[in-house]
C-alpha cells in the first residue's frame, strides 16, 4: 500500500488558483471565439453575404443555361430548316423571290404625308 504524503495547505491553494485561472482563460477564449465568429473577417455576416452571392450565381447560371438551350435550338433550325434560312435572308439581306414585287416606303415621304393630312 502506498501512502501519499500530505502536501499541505499551500499546495491546495495553488491548485485551486490554477483551476480558477484555467476556467477564466477558457471562458475568455470562448468569448473571443464567439466574437471572432460573429464579427471577424470571415464571420457570420460575411458567410451570409457569400450565401446570397452563391444563390445569385446559381440564378445567373440557370438563366445562361436557358439562353444556351434557346441558342442551340436556333442553331439547329438554321442548319436544318429552309424556311428559317429564307426568313433570315429576306429580313437581313433583302432577298426576294422571282416574281415578287418589292415596295419601299421612304420615311421622309410618310412624315410629309402625315403632316399634310393633319390640318
TAWO-V217538 format. One record per residue. N is the residue number from 0. BURIAL is # if it has 24 or more other ideal C-beta (glycine too) atoms within 12 Angstrom, else .. Layout:
n=N burial=BURIAL
n=N burial=BURIAL
This chain:
n=0 burial=.
n=1 burial=.
n=2 burial=.
n=3 burial=.
n=4 burial=.
n=5 burial=.
n=6 burial=.
n=7 burial=.
n=8 burial=.
n=9 burial=.
n=10 burial=.
n=11 burial=.
n=12 burial=.
n=13 burial=.
n=14 burial=.
n=15 burial=.
n=16 burial=.
n=17 burial=.
n=18 burial=.
n=19 burial=.
n=20 burial=.
n=21 burial=.
n=22 burial=.
n=23 burial=.
n=24 burial=.
n=25 burial=.
n=26 burial=.
n=27 burial=.
n=28 burial=.
n=29 burial=.
n=30 burial=.
n=31 burial=.
n=32 burial=.
n=33 burial=.
n=34 burial=.
n=35 burial=.
n=36 burial=.
n=37 burial=.
n=38 burial=.
n=39 burial=.
n=40 burial=.
n=41 burial=.
n=42 burial=.
n=43 burial=.
n=44 burial=.
n=45 burial=.
n=46 burial=.
n=47 burial=.
n=48 burial=.
n=49 burial=.
n=50 burial=.
n=51 burial=.
n=52 burial=.
n=53 burial=.
n=54 burial=.
n=55 burial=.
n=56 burial=.
n=57 burial=.
n=58 burial=.
n=59 burial=.
n=60 burial=.
n=61 burial=.
n=62 burial=.
n=63 burial=.
n=64 burial=.
n=65 burial=.
n=66 burial=.
n=67 burial=.
n=68 burial=.
n=69 burial=.
n=70 burial=.
n=71 burial=.
n=72 burial=.
n=73 burial=.
n=74 burial=.
n=75 burial=.
n=76 burial=.
n=77 burial=.
n=78 burial=.
n=79 burial=.
n=80 burial=.
n=81 burial=.
n=82 burial=.
n=83 burial=.
n=84 burial=.
n=85 burial=.
n=86 burial=.
n=87 burial=.
n=88 burial=.
n=89 burial=.
n=90 burial=.
n=91 burial=.
n=92 burial=.
n=93 burial=.
n=94 burial=.
n=95 burial=.
n=96 burial=.
n=97 burial=.
n=98 burial=.
n=99 burial=.
n=100 burial=.
n=101 burial=.
n=102 burial=.
n=103 burial=.
n=104 burial=.
n=105 burial=.
n=106 burial=.
n=107 burial=.
n=108 burial=.
n=109 burial=.
n=110 burial=.
n=111 burial=.
n=112 burial=.
n=113 burial=.
n=114 burial=.
n=115 burial=.
n=116 burial=.
n=117 burial=.
n=118 burial=.
